[in-house]
Amino acid sequence: MAESLETGLVLMATGMGTVFALLAMLVWMVRGMSRLSRWLDPQAPVAAPPPPAAATNDELITVIGAAISAFKRDGGSSR
């Protein structure tokens, strides 16, 4: 019993170590590619511009309100 528990712990540690190493390598590679792209084109924007602010859409608010009312009226059943 103790031998199988020890084998399981070794396998778990090996698997977790492998996953950690691969994720760490992935982070290192992404950072390296980011630095390389900034070095190749320093004028490129660093991040995407923020999306424009959403304007209030009265029709959308009305539809959402009607959906909530229908949900409450039906007793919350999801069909």
Secondary structure, 3 states (H helix, E strand, C coil): CHHHHHHHHHHHHHHHHHHHHHHHHHHHHHHHHHHHHHHHCCCCCCCCCCCCCCCCCHHHHHHHHHHHHHHHHCCCCCC
